[in-house]
Amino acid sequence: MGADHFAAYVGIKREVTDETEVEQLELDKHPLVLAATAAGLEHMWDKAWESREGEGYYLLIGVKLGVFGAEDADHAAISSADLLEAMEKARAGLAAAGIREEPMLHLQFGPDW
């Protein structure tokens, strides 16, 4: 993305620092992404930080509620019923993908590096 953005997902978040995993993400071959996509879930990844020690990335997997920013949406209204439905879809999809974590609401800022 070319501008600061903010993502809202119901699902899980992983920090990715391993070069092999980053390459898998770049090639759309990361095992978690493949399993989640097969289970009907969405994903998003981006750079999370940059320091002398290297770079870190985040990976969100679940149900995308929206991405917001200058080049994306500026607003979304989600009813409680829709939010509960997204939570159930994420829970079922994660289980189908073999991911046993409880889905959470993730609000992730992504600066324009």
MIVEXKE-613170 format. One record per residue: residue number from 1; x, y, z of N, C-alpha, C in turn. Coordinates in Angstrom, 1 decimal. Layout:
BEGIN
+-----+--------+--------+--------+--------+--------+--------+--------+--------+--------+
! num !   n.px !   n.py !   n.pz !  ca.px !  ca.py !  ca.pz !   c.px !   c.py !   c.pz !
+-----+--------+--------+--------+--------+--------+--------+--------+--------+--------+
! NUM !      X !      Y !      Z !      X !      Y !      Z !      X !      Y !      Z !
...
+-----+--------+--------+--------+--------+--------+--------+--------+--------+--------+
This chain:
BEGIN
+-----+--------+--------+--------+--------+--------+--------+--------+--------+--------+
! num !   n.px !   n.py !   n.pz !  ca.px !  ca.py !  ca.pz !   c.px !   c.py !   c.pz !
+-----+--------+--------+--------+--------+--------+--------+--------+--------+--------+
!   1 !    0.8 !   -1.2 !    0.0 !    0.0 !    0.0 !    0.0 !    0.9 !    1.2 !    0.0 !
!   2 !    0.4 !    2.3 !   -0.6 !    1.2 !    3.5 !   -0.7 !    0.9 !    4.6 !    0.3 !
!   3 !    0.1 !    4.4 !    1.3 !   -0.2 !    5.4 !    2.3 !   -0.5 !    4.7 !    3.7 !
!   4 !   -0.4 !    5.4 !    4.7 !   -0.8 !    4.9 !    6.0 !   -2.2 !    4.3 !    5.9 !
!   5 !   -2.4 !    3.1 !    6.6 !   -3.6 !    2.5 !    6.6 !   -3.9 !    1.8 !    7.9 !
!   6 !   -5.1 !    1.4 !    8.1 !   -5.5 !    0.8 !    9.4 !   -6.5 !   -0.4 !    9.0 !
!   7 !   -6.1 !   -1.6 !    9.4 !   -6.9 !   -2.8 !    9.1 !   -7.7 !   -3.3 !   10.3 !
!   8 !   -8.9 !   -3.7 !   10.0 !   -9.7 !   -4.3 !   11.1 !  -10.1 !   -5.8 !   10.6 !
!   9 !   -9.7 !   -6.7 !   11.4 !   -9.9 !   -8.2 !   11.1 !  -10.4 !   -8.8 !   12.4 !
!  10 !  -11.2 !   -9.9 !   12.2 !  -11.6 !  -10.8 !   13.3 !  -10.8 !  -12.1 !   12.9 !
!  11 !   -9.9 !  -12.5 !   13.8 !   -9.2 !  -13.7 !   13.5 !   -7.9 !  -13.7 !   14.4 !
!  12 !   -6.8 !  -14.1 !   13.8 !   -5.5 !  -14.2 !   14.5 !   -4.5 !  -13.2 !   13.9 !
!  13 !   -3.5 !  -13.0 !   14.7 !   -2.3 !  -12.2 !   14.2 !   -1.1 !  -12.9 !   14.5 !
!  14 !   -0.2 !  -12.9 !   13.5 !    1.2 !  -13.5 !   13.8 !    2.2 !  -12.5 !   13.4 !
!  15 !    3.3 !  -12.5 !   14.2 !    4.4 !  -11.7 !   13.9 !    5.4 !  -12.6 !   13.1 !
!  16 !    5.9 !  -12.1 !   12.0 !    6.7 !  -12.9 !   11.1 !    8.1 !  -12.2 !   11.0 !
!  17 !    9.1 !  -12.9 !   11.4 !   10.5 !  -12.3 !   11.3 !   11.4 !  -13.2 !   10.5 !
!  18 !   11.0 !  -14.5 !   10.4 !   11.9 !  -15.5 !    9.7 !   11.9 !  -15.2 !    8.2 !
!  19 !   13.0 !  -15.1 !    7.6 !   13.2 !  -14.8 !    6.1 !   12.4 !  -15.8 !    5.3 !
!  20 !   12.5 !  -17.1 !    5.6 !   11.8 !  -18.1 !    4.8 !   10.3 !  -17.9 !    4.8 !
!  21 !    9.7 !  -17.5 !    6.0 !    8.3 !  -17.2 !    6.1 !    7.9 !  -16.0 !    5.3 !
!  22 !    8.8 !  -15.0 !    5.3 !    8.6 !  -13.7 !    4.5 !    8.5 !  -14.1 !    3.0 !
!  23 !    9.5 !  -14.9 !    2.6 !    9.5 !  -15.4 !    1.2 !    8.2 !  -16.1 !    0.9 !
!  24 !    7.8 !  -17.0 !    1.8 !    6.5 !  -17.7 !    1.5 !    5.3 !  -16.8 !    1.4 !
!  25 !    5.3 !  -15.7 !    2.2 !    4.2 !  -14.7 !    2.1 !    4.3 !  -14.0 !    0.7 !
!  26 !    5.5 !  -13.6 !    0.3 !    5.7 !  -12.9 !   -1.0 !    5.2 !  -13.8 !   -2.1 !
!  27 !    5.4 !  -15.1 !   -2.0 !    5.0 !  -16.0 !   -3.1 !    3.6 !  -16.7 !   -2.9 !
!  28 !    2.9 !  -16.2 !   -1.9 !    1.6 !  -16.8 !   -1.6 !    1.7 !  -18.3 !   -1.4 !
!  29 !    2.7 !  -18.7 !   -0.7 !    2.9 !  -20.1 !   -0.4 !    3.1 !  -20.4 !    1.1 !
!  30 !    2.7 !  -19.4 !    2.0 !    2.8 !  -19.6 !    3.4 !    1.8 !  -20.6 !    3.8 !
!  31 !    2.2 !  -21.6 !    4.6 !    1.3 !  -22.7 !    4.9 !    0.0 !  -22.3 !    5.7 !
!  32 !    0.1 !  -21.3 !    6.6 !   -1.1 !  -20.8 !    7.3 !   -2.0 !  -20.1 !    6.3 !
!  33 !   -1.4 !  -19.3 !    5.4 !   -2.3 !  -18.6 !    4.4 !   -3.0 !  -19.6 !    3.5 !
!  34 !   -2.3 !  -20.6 !    3.0 !   -2.9 !  -21.6 !    2.2 !   -4.0 !  -22.3 !    2.9 !
!  35 !   -3.8 !  -22.7 !    4.1 !   -4.8 !  -23.4 !    4.9 !   -6.0 !  -22.5 !    5.2 !
!  36 !   -5.8 !  -21.3 !    5.5 !   -6.8 !  -20.3 !    5.8 !   -7.6 !  -20.0 !    4.5 !
!  37 !   -7.0 !  -19.8 !    3.4 !   -7.6 !  -19.5 !    2.2 !   -8.5 !  -20.7 !    1.8 !
!  38 !   -8.0 !  -21.9 !    1.9 !   -8.8 !  -23.1 !    1.6 !  -10.1 !  -23.2 !    2.5 !
!  39 !  -10.0 !  -22.6 !    3.7 !  -11.1 !  -22.6 !    4.6 !  -12.0 !  -21.4 !    4.5 !
!  40 !  -11.8 !  -20.6 !    3.4 !  -12.6 !  -19.5 !    3.2 !  -12.3 !  -18.2 !    3.9 !
!  41 !  -11.1 !  -18.1 !    4.5 !  -10.7 !  -16.9 !    5.2 !   -9.9 !  -16.0 !    4.4 !
!  42 !   -9.7 !  -14.8 !    4.8 !   -8.9 !  -13.8 !    4.1 !   -7.6 !  -13.6 !    4.9 !
!  43 !   -6.6 !  -12.9 !    4.3 !   -5.4 !  -12.6 !    5.0 !   -4.8 !  -11.3 !    4.5 !
!  44 !   -4.0 !  -10.7 !    5.3 !   -3.3 !   -9.5 !    4.9 !   -1.9 !   -9.5 !    5.7 !
!  45 !   -0.9 !   -9.1 !    5.0 !    0.4 !   -9.0 !    5.7 !    1.1 !   -7.7 !    5.2 !
!  46 !    1.9 !   -7.2 !    6.1 !    2.6 !   -6.0 !    5.8 !    3.8 !   -5.8 !    6.7 !
!  47 !    4.6 !   -4.8 !    6.5 !    5.8 !   -4.6 !    7.4 !    5.2 !   -3.9 !    8.6 !
!  48 !    5.7 !   -4.4 !    9.8 !    5.2 !   -3.9 !   11.1 !    6.3 !   -3.0 !   11.7 !
!  49 !    7.5 !   -3.3 !   11.5 !    8.6 !   -2.4 !   12.1 !    9.8 !   -2.5 !   11.3 !
!  50 !   10.7 !   -1.6 !   11.5 !   12.0 !   -1.6 !   10.9 !   13.0 !   -1.0 !   11.9 !
!  51 !   14.1 !   -1.8 !   12.1 !   15.1 !   -1.3 !   13.1 !   16.5 !   -1.8 !   12.6 !
!  52 !   17.5 !   -1.5 !   13.4 !   18.8 !   -2.0 !   13.0 !   18.9 !   -3.5 !   13.1 !
!  53 !   18.0 !   -4.1 !   13.9 !   18.1 !   -5.6 !   14.0 !   17.4 !   -6.2 !   12.8 !
!  54 !   16.7 !   -5.5 !   12.0 !   16.0 !   -6.1 !   10.9 !   14.6 !   -5.6 !   10.8 !
!  55 !   13.8 !   -6.3 !   10.0 !   12.4 !   -5.9 !    9.7 !   11.5 !   -7.0 !   10.3 !
!  56 !   10.3 !   -6.6 !   10.7 !    9.3 !   -7.5 !   11.2 !    8.0 !   -7.2 !   10.4 !
!  57 !    7.3 !   -8.3 !   10.2 !    6.0 !   -8.2 !    9.5 !    4.9 !   -8.8 !   10.3 !
!  58 !    3.7 !   -8.4 !   10.0 !    2.5 !   -9.0 !   10.7 !    1.7 !   -9.7 !    9.6 !
!  59 !    1.0 !  -10.7 !   10.1 !    0.1 !  -11.5 !    9.2 !   -1.2 !  -11.6 !   10.0 !
!  60 !   -2.3 !  -11.1 !    9.3 !   -3.6 !  -11.2 !    9.9 !   -4.4 !  -12.2 !    9.0 !
!  61 !   -5.1 !  -13.1 !    9.7 !   -5.8 !  -14.2 !    9.1 !   -7.2 !  -14.2 !    9.7 !
!  62 !   -8.3 !  -14.2 !    8.9 !   -9.6 !  -14.2 !    9.4 !  -10.6 !  -13.6 !    8.5 !
!  63 !  -11.5 !  -12.8 !    9.1 !  -12.5 !  -12.1 !    8.3 !  -12.2 !  -10.6 !    8.3 !
!  64 !  -12.0 !  -10.1 !    7.1 !  -11.7 !   -8.7 !    7.0 !  -12.9 !   -7.8 !    7.2 !
!  65 !  -12.8 !   -6.9 !    8.2 !  -13.9 !   -6.0 !    8.4 !  -13.7 !   -4.7 !    7.6 !
!  66 !  -12.5 !   -4.4 !    7.3 !  -12.2 !   -3.2 !    6.5 !  -10.8 !   -2.8 !    6.6 !
!  67 !  -10.3 !   -2.0 !    5.6 !   -9.0 !   -1.4 !    5.6 !   -9.3 !    0.1 !    5.4 !
!  68 !   -8.7 !    0.9 !    6.2 !   -9.1 !    2.4 !    6.2 !   -7.8 !    3.2 !    6.0 !
!  69 !   -8.0 !    4.3 !    5.3 !   -6.8 !    5.2 !    5.1 !   -7.1 !    6.1 !    3.9 !
!  70 !   -6.1 !    6.9 !    3.6 !   -6.3 !    7.9 !    2.5 !   -6.5 !    7.2 !    1.2 !
!  71 !   -6.0 !    6.0 !    1.0 !   -6.2 !    5.2 !   -0.3 !   -7.2 !    4.1 !   -0.1 !
!  72 !   -7.8 !    4.0 !    1.0 !   -8.8 !    3.0 !    1.3 !  -10.1 !    3.6 !    1.8 !
!  73 !  -10.9 !    2.8 !    2.4 !  -12.2 !    3.3 !    3.0 !  -11.9 !    4.3 !    4.1 !
!  74 !  -12.9 !    5.2 !    4.3 !  -12.8 !    6.1 !    5.4 !  -13.8 !    5.8 !    6.5 !
!  75 !  -14.7 !    4.9 !    6.3 !  -15.7 !    4.6 !    7.3 !  -16.3 !    3.2 !    7.0 !
!  76 !  -16.7 !    2.5 !    8.1 !  -17.5 !    1.3 !    8.0 !  -18.4 !    1.2 !    9.2 !
!  77 !  -19.6 !    0.8 !    9.0 !  -20.5 !    0.6 !   10.2 !  -20.9 !   -0.9 !   10.2 !
!  78 !  -20.6 !   -1.6 !   11.3 !  -20.8 !   -3.0 !   11.4 !  -21.8 !   -3.3 !   12.5 !
!  79 !  -22.9 !   -3.9 !   12.2 !  -23.9 !   -4.2 !   13.3 !  -23.3 !   -5.2 !   14.2 !
!  80 !  -23.9 !   -5.3 !   15.4 !  -23.5 !   -6.4 !   16.3 !  -23.8 !   -7.8 !   15.7 !
!  81 !  -24.9 !   -7.9 !   15.0 !  -25.2 !   -9.2 !   14.4 !  -24.1 !   -9.5 !   13.3 !
!  82 !  -23.7 !   -8.6 !   12.5 !  -22.7 !   -8.8 !   11.5 !  -21.3 !   -9.1 !   12.2 !
!  83 !  -21.0 !   -8.5 !   13.3 !  -19.8 !   -8.7 !   14.0 !  -19.8 !  -10.1 !   14.6 !
!  84 !  -20.9 !  -10.5 !   15.2 !  -21.0 !  -11.9 !   15.7 !  -20.9 !  -12.9 !   14.6 !
!  85 !  -21.5 !  -12.7 !   13.4 !  -21.4 !  -13.6 !   12.3 !  -19.9 !  -13.7 !   11.8 !
!  86 !  -19.2 !  -12.5 !   11.8 !  -17.8 !  -12.6 !   11.4 !  -17.0 !  -13.4 !   12.4 !
!  87 !  -17.3 !  -13.2 !   13.7 !  -16.6 !  -14.0 !   14.7 !  -16.8 !  -15.5 !   14.5 !
!  88 !  -18.1 !  -15.9 !   14.2 !  -18.4 !  -17.3 !   14.1 !  -17.7 !  -17.8 !   12.8 !
!  89 !  -17.7 !  -17.1 !   11.7 !  -17.1 !  -17.5 !   10.5 !  -15.6 !  -17.6 !   10.7 !
!  90 !  -15.0 !  -16.7 !   11.4 !  -13.5 !  -16.8 !   11.7 !  -13.2 !  -18.0 !   12.6 !
!  91 !  -14.0 !  -18.2 !   13.6 !  -13.8 !  -19.4 !   14.5 !  -13.9 !  -20.7 !   13.7 !
!  92 !  -14.9 !  -20.8 !   12.8 !  -15.1 !  -22.1 !   12.0 !  -14.0 !  -22.2 !   11.0 !
!  93 !  -13.6 !  -21.1 !   10.3 !  -12.5 !  -21.2 !    9.3 !  -11.2 !  -21.5 !    9.9 !
!  94 !  -10.9 !  -20.9 !   11.1 !   -9.6 !  -21.2 !   11.8 !   -9.6 !  -22.7 !   12.2 !
!  95 !  -10.7 !  -23.2 !   12.7 !  -10.7 !  -24.6 !   13.1 !  -10.5 !  -25.5 !   11.8 !
!  96 !  -11.2 !  -25.1 !   10.7 !  -11.0 !  -25.9 !    9.5 !   -9.6 !  -25.9 !    9.0 !
!  97 !   -8.9 !  -24.8 !    9.2 !   -7.5 !  -24.6 !    8.8 !   -6.5 !  -25.2 !    9.8 !
!  98 !   -7.0 !  -25.8 !   10.9 !   -6.1 !  -26.4 !   11.9 !   -5.5 !  -25.5 !   12.8 !
!  99 !   -6.1 !  -24.3 !   12.9 !   -5.6 !  -23.2 !   13.8 !   -6.5 !  -23.2 !   15.0 !
! 100 !   -6.0 !  -23.5 !   16.2 !   -6.8 !  -23.7 !   17.4 !   -7.0 !  -22.5 !   18.3 !
! 101 !   -6.5 !  -21.4 !   17.8 !   -6.6 !  -20.2 !   18.6 !   -8.0 !  -19.5 !   18.5 !
! 102 !   -8.4 !  -18.9 !   19.6 !   -9.7 !  -18.1 !   19.6 !   -9.5 !  -16.9 !   18.8 !
! 103 !  -10.5 !  -16.6 !   17.9 !  -10.4 !  -15.4 !   17.1 !  -10.6 !  -14.1 !   18.0 !
! 104 !   -9.9 !  -13.1 !   17.6 !  -10.0 !  -11.8 !   18.3 !  -10.2 !  -10.7 !   17.3 !
! 105 !  -10.7 !   -9.6 !   17.8 !  -10.8 !   -8.4 !   16.9 !   -9.4 !   -7.7 !   16.9 !
! 106 !   -8.8 !   -7.6 !   15.7 !   -7.5 !   -7.0 !   15.6 !   -7.6 !   -5.7 !   14.8 !
! 107 !   -7.1 !   -4.6 !   15.4 !   -7.0 !   -3.3 !   14.8 !   -5.6 !   -3.0 !   14.6 !
! 108 !   -5.1 !   -3.0 !   13.3 !   -3.7 !   -2.9 !   13.0 !   -3.4 !   -1.7 !   12.2 !
! 109 !   -2.5 !   -0.8 !   12.7 !   -2.0 !    0.3 !   12.0 !   -0.9 !   -0.1 !   11.1 !
! 110 !   -0.9 !    0.4 !    9.8 !    0.2 !    0.1 !    8.9 !    0.8 !    1.4 !    8.3 !
! 111 !    1.9 !    1.8 !    8.8 !    2.5 !    3.1 !    8.3 !    3.0 !    2.9 !    6.8 !
! 112 !    3.1 !    4.0 !    6.1 !    3.7 !    4.0 !    4.8 !    5.2 !    4.0 !    5.0 !
! 113 !    5.8 !    2.9 !    4.9 !    7.3 !    2.9 !    5.1 !    7.9 !    3.4 !    3.9 !
+-----+--------+--------+--------+--------+--------+--------+--------+--------+--------+
